[in-house]
Amino acid sequence: MITWIASPRVPHGLVATRIGQIAGRALHVDGNGGYPHNVHFLGVRVDINPWKPLIAGCYIQSDDGIRFWVHFGYERVCKVCIQCGTIGHSRNNSPHDN
């Protein structure tokens, strides 16, 4: 399943490719080779496995050694369970409820 990940206030470049690799398979980085289309969000087009839970984000280390959390905002992905991270049901219908 191909989707875009939008992450606010993230430096571009190798970080973007790494984010795409963590979430799935990076296909395209917005602005790679030039200026990004949106300077407020980092956009990475990724191919994700819809049968596995989505990754909420990750820690990335900047060039100066500072670790920071990068939130993954998946665009146009509906019915994501906030409890288990899988696509196709909401938390109210989660098979993981006790």
Biopython code that builds the backbone (N, CA, C, O; Angstrom):
import numpy as np
from Bio.PDB.StructureBuilder import StructureBuilder

atoms = [
    (1, "MET", "N", (0.858, -1.167, 0.000)),
    (1, "MET", "CA", (0.000, 0.000, 0.000)),
    (1, "MET", "C", (0.904, 1.230, 0.000)),
    (1, "MET", "O", (1.799, 1.352, 0.837)),
    (2, "ILE", "N", (0.670, 2.113, -0.919)),
    (2, "ILE", "CA", (1.509, 3.305, -1.053)),
    (2, "ILE", "C", (0.802, 4.496, -0.420)),
    (2, "ILE", "O", (-0.373, 4.752, -0.682)),
    (3, "THR", "N", (1.538, 5.218, 0.418)),
    (3, "THR", "CA", (0.997, 6.385, 1.102)),
    (3, "THR", "C", (2.114, 7.394, 1.327)),
    (3, "THR", "O", (3.287, 7.116, 1.076)),
    (4, "TRP", "N", (1.731, 8.554, 1.798)),
    (4, "TRP", "CA", (2.708, 9.586, 2.171)),
    (4, "TRP", "C", (2.770, 9.679, 3.678)),
    (4, "TRP", "O", (1.755, 9.539, 4.360)),
    (5, "ILE", "N", (3.956, 9.913, 4.195)),
    (5, "ILE", "CA", (4.147, 10.226, 5.609)),
    (5, "ILE", "C", (4.523, 11.689, 5.679)),
    (5, "ILE", "O", (5.444, 12.140, 4.999)),
    (6, "ALA", "N", (3.802, 12.428, 6.507)),
    (6, "ALA", "CA", (4.114, 13.835, 6.729)),
    (6, "ALA", "C", (4.600, 13.987, 8.165)),
    (6, "ALA", "O", (3.899, 13.612, 9.105)),
    (7, "SER", "N", (5.788, 14.531, 8.330)),
    (7, "SER", "CA", (6.364, 14.740, 9.656)),
    (7, "SER", "C", (6.717, 16.207, 9.815)),
    (7, "SER", "O", (7.476, 16.751, 9.014)),
    (8, "PRO", "N", (6.169, 16.862, 10.853)),
    (8, "PRO", "CA", (6.436, 18.292, 11.022)),
    (8, "PRO", "C", (7.837, 18.573, 11.537)),
    (8, "PRO", "O", (8.378, 17.821, 12.348)),
    (9, "ARG", "N", (8.416, 19.666, 11.056)),
    (9, "ARG", "CA", (9.684, 20.220, 11.545)),
    (9, "ARG", "C", (10.818, 19.202, 11.596)),
    (9, "ARG", "O", (11.486, 19.058, 12.620)),
    (10, "VAL", "N", (11.026, 18.513, 10.507)),
    (10, "VAL", "CA", (12.095, 17.511, 10.432)),
    (10, "VAL", "C", (13.082, 17.942, 9.363)),
    (10, "VAL", "O", (12.666, 18.353, 8.279)),
    (11, "PRO", "N", (14.395, 17.861, 9.638)),
    (11, "PRO", "CA", (15.374, 18.207, 8.616)),
    (11, "PRO", "C", (15.308, 17.238, 7.446)),
    (11, "PRO", "O", (15.053, 16.047, 7.626)),
    (12, "HIS", "N", (15.536, 17.750, 6.265)),
    (12, "HIS", "CA", (15.455, 16.924, 5.061)),
    (12, "HIS", "C", (16.760, 16.159, 4.837)),
    (12, "HIS", "O", (17.672, 16.212, 5.662)),
    (13, "GLY", "N", (16.832, 15.465, 3.739)),
    (13, "GLY", "CA", (18.064, 14.770, 3.376)),
    (13, "GLY", "C", (18.036, 13.312, 3.770)),
    (13, "GLY", "O", (17.034, 12.622, 3.577)),
    (14, "LEU", "N", (19.137, 12.848, 4.322)),
    (14, "LEU", "CA", (19.247, 11.441, 4.687)),
    (14, "LEU", "C", (18.237, 11.039, 5.749)),
    (14, "LEU", "O", (17.815, 9.883, 5.791)),
    (15, "VAL", "N", (17.844, 11.970, 6.604)),
    (15, "VAL", "CA", (16.849, 11.675, 7.624)),
    (15, "VAL", "C", (15.552, 11.226, 6.967)),
    (15, "VAL", "O", (14.913, 10.287, 7.442)),
    (16, "ALA", "N", (15.159, 11.873, 5.894)),
    (16, "ALA", "CA", (13.922, 11.530, 5.204)),
    (16, "ALA", "C", (13.971, 10.110, 4.659)),
    (16, "ALA", "O", (13.005, 9.359, 4.793)),
    (17, "THR", "N", (15.072, 9.744, 4.054)),
    (17, "THR", "CA", (15.209, 8.391, 3.525)),
    (17, "THR", "C", (15.159, 7.376, 4.658)),
    (17, "THR", "O", (14.536, 6.324, 4.519)),
    (18, "ARG", "N", (15.803, 7.677, 5.767)),
    (18, "ARG", "CA", (15.798, 6.771, 6.927)),
    (18, "ARG", "C", (14.387, 6.592, 7.477)),
    (18, "ARG", "O", (13.998, 5.481, 7.837)),
    (19, "ILE", "N", (13.622, 7.673, 7.544)),
    (19, "ILE", "CA", (12.236, 7.593, 8.015)),
    (19, "ILE", "C", (11.423, 6.681, 7.101)),
    (19, "ILE", "O", (10.642, 5.855, 7.573)),
    (20, "GLY", "N", (11.610, 6.833, 5.808)),
    (20, "GLY", "CA", (10.907, 5.973, 4.861)),
    (20, "GLY", "C", (11.275, 4.517, 5.023)),
    (20, "GLY", "O", (10.413, 3.649, 4.886)),
    (21, "GLN", "N", (12.523, 4.226, 5.309)),
    (21, "GLN", "CA", (12.966, 2.848, 5.499)),
    (21, "GLN", "C", (12.397, 2.246, 6.781)),
    (21, "GLN", "O", (12.089, 1.055, 6.818)),
    (22, "ILE", "N", (12.256, 3.038, 7.810)),
    (22, "ILE", "CA", (11.698, 2.549, 9.069)),
    (22, "ILE", "C", (10.219, 2.220, 8.897)),
    (22, "ILE", "O", (9.754, 1.194, 9.395)),
    (23, "ALA", "N", (9.487, 3.061, 8.213)),
    (23, "ALA", "CA", (8.046, 2.879, 8.053)),
    (23, "ALA", "C", (7.697, 1.811, 7.020)),
    (23, "ALA", "O", (6.639, 1.188, 7.113)),
    (24, "GLY", "N", (8.547, 1.597, 6.065)),
    (24, "GLY", "CA", (8.265, 0.645, 4.991)),
    (24, "GLY", "C", (9.402, 0.673, 3.998)),
    (24, "GLY", "O", (10.561, 0.447, 4.347)),
    (25, "ARG", "N", (9.057, 0.954, 2.755)),
    (25, "ARG", "CA", (10.076, 1.079, 1.710)),
    (25, "ARG", "C", (9.948, 2.477, 1.116)),
    (25, "ARG", "O", (8.919, 2.821, 0.535)),
    (26, "ALA", "N", (11.002, 3.278, 1.265)),
    (26, "ALA", "CA", (10.976, 4.658, 0.780)),
    (26, "ALA", "C", (10.943, 4.672, -0.742)),
    (26, "ALA", "O", (11.771, 4.036, -1.395)),
    (27, "LEU", "N", (9.986, 5.398, -1.301)),
    (27, "LEU", "CA", (9.850, 5.516, -2.754)),
    (27, "LEU", "C", (10.271, 6.881, -3.265)),
    (27, "LEU", "O", (10.874, 6.994, -4.333)),
    (28, "HIS", "N", (9.949, 7.926, -2.494)),
    (28, "HIS", "CA", (10.224, 9.291, -2.943)),
    (28, "HIS", "C", (10.282, 10.215, -1.732)),
    (28, "HIS", "O", (9.501, 10.073, -0.791)),
    (29, "VAL", "N", (11.203, 11.150, -1.768)),
    (29, "VAL", "CA", (11.295, 12.171, -0.733)),
    (29, "VAL", "C", (10.929, 13.500, -1.362)),
    (29, "VAL", "O", (11.504, 13.891, -2.378)),
    (30, "ASP", "N", (9.972, 14.198, -0.760)),
    (30, "ASP", "CA", (9.532, 15.488, -1.281)),
    (30, "ASP", "C", (10.698, 16.462, -1.271)),
    (30, "ASP", "O", (11.317, 16.694, -0.233)),
    (31, "GLY", "N", (10.990, 17.025, -2.427)),
    (31, "GLY", "CA", (12.051, 18.011, -2.532)),
    (31, "GLY", "C", (13.432, 17.417, -2.668)),
    (31, "GLY", "O", (14.416, 18.156, -2.622)),
    (32, "ASN", "N", (13.548, 16.118, -2.833)),
    (32, "ASN", "CA", (14.850, 15.487, -2.982)),
    (32, "ASN", "C", (15.488, 15.988, -4.276)),
    (32, "ASN", "O", (14.911, 15.837, -5.353)),
    (33, "GLY", "N", (16.661, 16.576, -4.174)),
    (33, "GLY", "CA", (17.324, 17.135, -5.341)),
    (33, "GLY", "C", (16.945, 18.583, -5.594)),
    (33, "GLY", "O", (17.346, 19.149, -6.611)),
    (34, "GLY", "N", (16.200, 19.184, -4.718)),
    (34, "GLY", "CA", (15.785, 20.577, -4.877)),
    (34, "GLY", "C", (15.086, 21.040, -3.627)),
    (34, "GLY", "O", (15.255, 20.441, -2.565)),
    (35, "TYR", "N", (14.309, 22.089, -3.731)),
    (35, "TYR", "CA", (13.584, 22.604, -2.584)),
    (35, "TYR", "C", (12.342, 21.767, -2.332)),
    (35, "TYR", "O", (11.677, 21.335, -3.274)),
    (36, "PRO", "N", (12.023, 21.534, -1.041)),
    (36, "PRO", "CA", (10.797, 20.799, -0.740)),
    (36, "PRO", "C", (9.578, 21.624, -1.114)),
    (36, "PRO", "O", (9.631, 22.853, -1.111)),
    (37, "HIS", "N", (8.479, 20.951, -1.436)),
    (37, "HIS", "CA", (7.249, 21.650, -1.779)),
    (37, "HIS", "C", (6.625, 22.310, -0.550)),
    (37, "HIS", "O", (5.999, 23.364, -0.658)),
    (38, "ASN", "N", (6.793, 21.695, 0.602)),
    (38, "ASN", "CA", (6.227, 22.220, 1.832)),
    (38, "ASN", "C", (7.348, 22.297, 2.871)),
    (38, "ASN", "O", (7.859, 21.263, 3.302)),
    (39, "VAL", "N", (7.726, 23.486, 3.269)),
    (39, "VAL", "CA", (8.857, 23.649, 4.181)),
    (39, "VAL", "C", (8.485, 23.351, 5.631)),
    (39, "VAL", "O", (9.379, 23.236, 6.470)),
    (40, "HIS", "N", (7.195, 23.222, 5.956)),
    (40, "HIS", "CA", (6.768, 22.961, 7.321)),
    (40, "HIS", "C", (6.665, 21.466, 7.623)),
    (40, "HIS", "O", (6.673, 21.070, 8.789)),
    (41, "PHE", "N", (6.570, 20.651, 6.605)),
    (41, "PHE", "CA", (6.448, 19.213, 6.769)),
    (41, "PHE", "C", (7.429, 18.502, 5.859)),
    (41, "PHE", "O", (7.688, 18.930, 4.734)),
    (42, "LEU", "N", (7.962, 17.419, 6.366)),
    (42, "LEU", "CA", (8.775, 16.536, 5.555)),
    (42, "LEU", "C", (7.830, 15.508, 4.945)),
    (42, "LEU", "O", (7.061, 14.872, 5.666)),
    (43, "GLY", "N", (7.878, 15.340, 3.650)),
    (43, "GLY", "CA", (7.026, 14.364, 2.986)),
    (43, "GLY", "C", (7.840, 13.218, 2.416)),
    (43, "GLY", "O", (8.789, 13.434, 1.662)),
    (44, "VAL", "N", (7.464, 11.994, 2.781)),
    (44, "VAL", "CA", (8.128, 10.804, 2.270)),
    (44, "VAL", "C", (7.064, 9.859, 1.753)),
    (44, "VAL", "O", (6.154, 9.478, 2.489)),
    (45, "ARG", "N", (7.174, 9.482, 0.499)),
    (45, "ARG", "CA", (6.239, 8.507, -0.071)),
    (45, "ARG", "C", (6.790, 7.115, 0.209)),
    (45, "ARG", "O", (7.929, 6.806, -0.141)),
    (46, "VAL", "N", (5.973, 6.278, 0.844)),
    (46, "VAL", "CA", (6.433, 4.961, 1.265)),
    (46, "VAL", "C", (5.461, 3.872, 0.829)),
    (46, "VAL", "O", (4.269, 4.106, 0.633)),
    (47, "ASP", "N", (6.012, 2.691, 0.689)),
    (47, "ASP", "CA", (5.221, 1.497, 0.444)),
    (47, "ASP", "C", (5.190, 0.734, 1.762)),
    (47, "ASP", "O", (6.219, 0.239, 2.222)),
    (48, "ILE", "N", (4.001, 0.639, 2.374)),
    (48, "ILE", "CA", (3.877, -0.022, 3.669)),
    (48, "ILE", "C", (3.127, -1.336, 3.504)),
    (48, "ILE", "O", (2.371, -1.517, 2.550)),
    (49, "ASN", "N", (3.342, -2.239, 4.433)),
    (49, "ASN", "CA", (2.606, -3.495, 4.467)),
    (49, "ASN", "C", (1.322, -3.249, 5.246)),
    (49, "ASN", "O", (1.387, -3.004, 6.450)),
    (50, "PRO", "N", (0.140, -3.306, 4.596)),
    (50, "PRO", "CA", (-1.110, -2.989, 5.291)),
    (50, "PRO", "C", (-1.511, -4.038, 6.321)),
    (50, "PRO", "O", (-2.441, -3.808, 7.095)),
    (51, "TRP", "N", (-0.846, -5.162, 6.350)),
    (51, "TRP", "CA", (-1.187, -6.225, 7.299)),
    (51, "TRP", "C", (-0.378, -6.126, 8.585)),
    (51, "TRP", "O", (-0.655, -6.843, 9.546)),
    (52, "LYS", "N", (0.614, -5.248, 8.613)),
    (52, "LYS", "CA", (1.415, -5.046, 9.816)),
    (52, "LYS", "C", (0.991, -3.748, 10.488)),
    (52, "LYS", "O", (0.505, -2.833, 9.823)),
    (53, "PRO", "N", (1.175, -3.662, 11.808)),
    (53, "PRO", "CA", (0.840, -2.403, 12.496)),
    (53, "PRO", "C", (1.684, -1.240, 11.971)),
    (53, "PRO", "O", (2.864, -1.397, 11.658)),
    (54, "LEU", "N", (1.043, -0.065, 11.883)),
    (54, "LEU", "CA", (1.758, 1.137, 11.468)),
    (54, "LEU", "C", (2.682, 1.585, 12.597)),
    (54, "LEU", "O", (2.380, 1.389, 13.774)),
    (55, "ILE", "N", (3.786, 2.174, 12.235)),
    (55, "ILE", "CA", (4.738, 2.692, 13.204)),
    (55, "ILE", "C", (4.374, 4.145, 13.483)),
    (55, "ILE", "O", (4.220, 4.942, 12.558)),
    (56, "ALA", "N", (4.237, 4.484, 14.757)),
    (56, "ALA", "CA", (3.801, 5.831, 15.142)),
    (56, "ALA", "C", (4.873, 6.876, 14.922)),
    (56, "ALA", "O", (4.563, 8.055, 14.751)),
    (57, "GLY", "N", (6.128, 6.466, 14.923)),
    (57, "GLY", "CA", (7.244, 7.385, 14.759)),
    (57, "GLY", "C", (8.529, 6.703, 15.171)),
    (57, "GLY", "O", (8.570, 5.493, 15.393)),
    (58, "CYS", "N", (9.574, 7.500, 15.269)),
    (58, "CYS", "CA", (10.862, 6.939, 15.676)),
    (58, "CYS", "C", (11.761, 8.053, 16.196)),
    (58, "CYS", "O", (11.501, 9.239, 15.987)),
    (59, "TYR", "N", (12.820, 7.640, 16.875)),
    (59, "TYR", "CA", (13.847, 8.585, 17.288)),
    (59, "TYR", "C", (14.910, 8.660, 16.203)),
    (59, "TYR", "O", (15.360, 7.634, 15.693)),
    (60, "ILE", "N", (15.306, 9.874, 15.856)),
    (60, "ILE", "CA", (16.337, 10.114, 14.859)),
    (60, "ILE", "C", (17.429, 10.944, 15.527)),
    (60, "ILE", "O", (17.141, 11.842, 16.319)),
    (61, "GLN", "N", (18.663, 10.642, 15.207)),
    (61, "GLN", "CA", (19.775, 11.424, 15.744)),
    (61, "GLN", "C", (20.246, 12.395, 14.674)),
    (61, "GLN", "O", (20.538, 12.000, 13.545)),
    (62, "SER", "N", (20.317, 13.666, 15.039)),
    (62, "SER", "CA", (20.753, 14.689, 14.096)),
    (62, "SER", "C", (22.273, 14.655, 13.954)),
    (62, "SER", "O", (22.958, 13.942, 14.687)),
    (63, "ASP", "N", (22.788, 15.425, 13.010)),
    (63, "ASP", "CA", (24.228, 15.471, 12.764)),
    (63, "ASP", "C", (25.020, 15.959, 13.982)),
    (63, "ASP", "O", (26.181, 15.592, 14.162)),
    (64, "ASP", "N", (24.384, 16.784, 14.810)),
    (64, "ASP", "CA", (25.082, 17.285, 15.996)),
    (64, "ASP", "C", (24.868, 16.402, 17.232)),
    (64, "ASP", "O", (25.211, 16.798, 18.346)),
    (65, "GLY", "N", (24.303, 15.210, 17.034)),
    (65, "GLY", "CA", (24.187, 14.228, 18.109)),
    (65, "GLY", "C", (22.938, 14.312, 18.962)),
    (65, "GLY", "O", (22.807, 13.566, 19.933)),
    (66, "ILE", "N", (22.020, 15.198, 18.625)),
    (66, "ILE", "CA", (20.790, 15.342, 19.400)),
    (66, "ILE", "C", (19.747, 14.346, 18.890)),
    (66, "ILE", "O", (19.479, 14.269, 17.692)),
    (67, "ARG", "N", (19.164, 13.585, 19.824)),
    (67, "ARG", "CA", (18.109, 12.626, 19.479)),
    (67, "ARG", "C", (16.760, 13.298, 19.631)),
    (67, "ARG", "O", (16.512, 13.972, 20.631)),
    (68, "PHE", "N", (15.887, 13.125, 18.656)),
    (68, "PHE", "CA", (14.553, 13.709, 18.756)),
    (68, "PHE", "C", (13.527, 12.758, 18.154)),
    (68, "PHE", "O", (13.833, 11.955, 17.273)),
    (69, "TRP", "N", (12.294, 12.873, 18.657)),
    (69, "TRP", "CA", (11.187, 12.030, 18.213)),
    (69, "TRP", "C", (10.575, 12.607, 16.945)),
    (69, "TRP", "O", (10.306, 13.806, 16.862)),
    (70, "VAL", "N", (10.359, 11.745, 15.963)),
    (70, "VAL", "CA", (9.716, 12.141, 14.715)),
    (70, "VAL", "C", (8.391, 11.396, 14.620)),
    (70, "VAL", "O", (8.366, 10.167, 14.556)),
    (71, "HIS", "N", (7.292, 12.142, 14.612)),
    (71, "HIS", "CA", (5.958, 11.560, 14.501)),
    (71, "HIS", "C", (5.650, 11.275, 13.033)),
    (71, "HIS", "O", (5.919, 12.109, 12.170)),
    (72, "PHE", "N", (5.089, 10.105, 12.748)),
    (72, "PHE", "CA", (4.682, 9.759, 11.384)),
    (72, "PHE", "C", (3.190, 10.032, 11.237)),
    (72, "PHE", "O", (2.372, 9.406, 11.911)),
    (73, "GLY", "N", (2.836, 10.959, 10.361)),
    (73, "GLY", "CA", (1.441, 11.218, 10.033)),
    (73, "GLY", "C", (1.140, 10.592, 8.684)),
    (73, "GLY", "O", (1.583, 11.097, 7.652)),
    (74, "TYR", "N", (0.395, 9.503, 8.683)),
    (74, "TYR", "CA", (0.078, 8.790, 7.439)),
    (74, "TYR", "C", (-1.089, 9.481, 6.751)),
    (74, "TYR", "O", (-2.140, 9.683, 7.360)),
    (75, "GLU", "N", (-0.912, 9.842, 5.496)),
    (75, "GLU", "CA", (-1.958, 10.546, 4.759)),
    (75, "GLU", "C", (-2.877, 9.552, 4.050)),
    (75, "GLU", "O", (-2.430, 8.580, 3.442)),
    (76, "ARG", "N", (-4.177, 9.832, 4.152)),
    (76, "ARG", "CA", (-5.222, 9.046, 3.494)),
    (76, "ARG", "C", (-5.220, 7.566, 3.875)),
    (76, "ARG", "O", (-5.508, 6.699, 3.051)),
    (77, "VAL", "N", (-4.896, 7.299, 5.114)),
    (77, "VAL", "CA", (-5.005, 5.940, 5.643)),
    (77, "VAL", "C", (-6.131, 5.989, 6.662)),
    (77, "VAL", "O", (-6.020, 6.662, 7.687)),
    (78, "CYS", "N", (-7.211, 5.279, 6.381)),
    (78, "CYS", "CA", (-8.407, 5.340, 7.217)),
    (78, "CYS", "C", (-8.500, 4.139, 8.148)),
    (78, "CYS", "O", (-7.881, 3.100, 7.921)),
    (79, "LYS", "N", (-9.281, 4.309, 9.185)),
    (79, "LYS", "CA", (-9.563, 3.260, 10.159)),
    (79, "LYS", "C", (-8.294, 2.625, 10.712)),
    (79, "LYS", "O", (-8.059, 1.429, 10.542)),
    (80, "VAL", "N", (-7.485, 3.434, 11.369)),
    (80, "VAL", "CA", (-6.287, 2.928, 12.033)),
    (80, "VAL", "C", (-6.596, 2.819, 13.519)),
    (80, "VAL", "O", (-6.993, 3.800, 14.149)),
    (81, "CYS", "N", (-6.416, 1.640, 14.071)),
    (81, "CYS", "CA", (-6.669, 1.409, 15.489)),
    (81, "CYS", "C", (-5.547, 2.047, 16.305)),
    (81, "CYS", "O", (-4.372, 1.745, 16.094)),
    (82, "ILE", "N", (-5.910, 2.927, 17.235)),
    (82, "ILE", "CA", (-4.892, 3.575, 18.058)),
    (82, "ILE", "C", (-4.353, 2.631, 19.131)),
    (82, "ILE", "O", (-3.350, 2.929, 19.779)),
    (83, "GLN", "N", (-5.012, 1.510, 19.314)),
    (83, "GLN", "CA", (-4.557, 0.544, 20.310)),
    (83, "GLN", "C", (-3.493, -0.394, 19.745)),
    (83, "GLN", "O", (-2.463, -0.617, 20.382)),
    (84, "CYS", "N", (-3.736, -0.945, 18.549)),
    (84, "CYS", "CA", (-2.796, -1.921, 17.994)),
    (84, "CYS", "C", (-2.064, -1.434, 16.750)),
    (84, "CYS", "O", (-1.092, -2.061, 16.327)),
    (85, "GLY", "N", (-2.515, -0.318, 16.151)),
    (85, "GLY", "CA", (-1.825, 0.252, 15.006)),
    (85, "GLY", "C", (-2.143, -0.369, 13.664)),
    (85, "GLY", "O", (-1.528, -0.015, 12.658)),
    (86, "THR", "N", (-3.096, -1.293, 13.628)),
    (86, "THR", "CA", (-3.418, -1.928, 12.349)),
    (86, "THR", "C", (-4.527, -1.171, 11.621)),
    (86, "THR", "O", (-5.310, -0.438, 12.226)),
    (87, "ILE", "N", (-4.566, -1.368, 10.324)),
    (87, "ILE", "CA", (-5.552, -0.721, 9.466)),
    (87, "ILE", "C", (-6.768, -1.632, 9.334)),
    (87, "ILE", "O", (-6.625, -2.852, 9.255)),
    (88, "GLY", "N", (-7.957, -1.046, 9.309)),
    (88, "GLY", "CA", (-9.155, -1.816, 9.022)),
    (88, "GLY", "C", (-10.185, -1.851, 10.119)),
    (88, "GLY", "O", (-11.300, -2.318, 9.889)),
    (89, "HIS", "N", (-9.861, -1.377, 11.301)),
    (89, "HIS", "CA", (-10.846, -1.298, 12.371)),
    (89, "HIS", "C", (-10.485, -0.138, 13.292)),
    (89, "HIS", "O", (-9.338, 0.308, 13.339)),
    (90, "SER", "N", (-11.477, 0.332, 14.011)),
    (90, "SER", "CA", (-11.236, 1.403, 14.971)),
    (90, "SER", "C", (-11.012, 0.782, 16.349)),
    (90, "SER", "O", (-11.161, -0.427, 16.524)),
    (91, "ARG", "N", (-10.662, 1.598, 17.303)),
    (91, "ARG", "CA", (-10.407, 1.093, 18.653)),
    (91, "ARG", "C", (-11.653, 0.433, 19.239)),
    (91, "ARG", "O", (-11.554, -0.527, 20.003)),
    (92, "ASN", "N", (-12.828, 0.953, 18.877)),
    (92, "ASN", "CA", (-14.079, 0.383, 19.406)),
    (92, "ASN", "C", (-14.300, -1.054, 18.950)),
    (92, "ASN", "O", (-14.970, -1.827, 19.634)),
    (93, "ASN", "N", (-13.733, -1.418, 17.786)),
    (93, "ASN", "CA", (-13.914, -2.764, 17.228)),
    (93, "ASN", "C", (-12.617, -3.569, 17.239)),
    (93, "ASN", "O", (-12.477, -4.520, 16.470)),
    (94, "SER", "N", (-11.682, -3.207, 18.088)),
    (94, "SER", "CA", (-10.386, -3.861, 18.092)),
    (94, "SER", "C", (-10.455, -5.290, 18.604)),
    (94, "SER", "O", (-11.063, -5.548, 19.643)),
    (95, "PRO", "N", (-9.842, -6.218, 17.889)),
    (95, "PRO", "CA", (-9.815, -7.600, 18.379)),
    (95, "PRO", "C", (-8.898, -7.753, 19.594)),
    (95, "PRO", "O", (-8.857, -8.818, 20.209)),
    (96, "HIS", "N", (-8.166, -6.695, 19.940)),
    (96, "HIS", "CA", (-7.242, -6.753, 21.057)),
    (96, "HIS", "C", (-7.861, -6.277, 22.369)),
    (96, "HIS", "O", (-7.181, -6.228, 23.394)),
    (97, "ASP", "N", (-9.161, -5.922, 22.343)),
    (97, "ASP", "CA", (-9.843, -5.536, 23.587)),
    (97, "ASP", "C", (-10.014, -6.755, 24.473)),
    (97, "ASP", "O", (-10.245, -7.869, 24.001)),
    (98, "ASN", "N", (-9.897, -6.516, 25.751)),
    (98, "ASN", "CA", (-10.071, -7.626, 26.711)),
    (98, "ASN", "C", (-11.491, -7.693, 27.185)),
    (98, "ASN", "O", (-11.832, -8.557, 27.994)),
]
sb = StructureBuilder()
sb.init_structure("model")
sb.init_model(0)
sb.init_chain("A")
sb.init_seg("    ")
for serial, (resi, resn, name, xyz) in enumerate(atoms, 1):
    if name == "N":
        sb.init_residue(resn, " ", resi, " ")
    sb.init_atom(name, np.array(xyz, "f"), 0.0, 1.0, " ", f" {name:<3s}", serial, name[0])
structure = sb.get_structure()
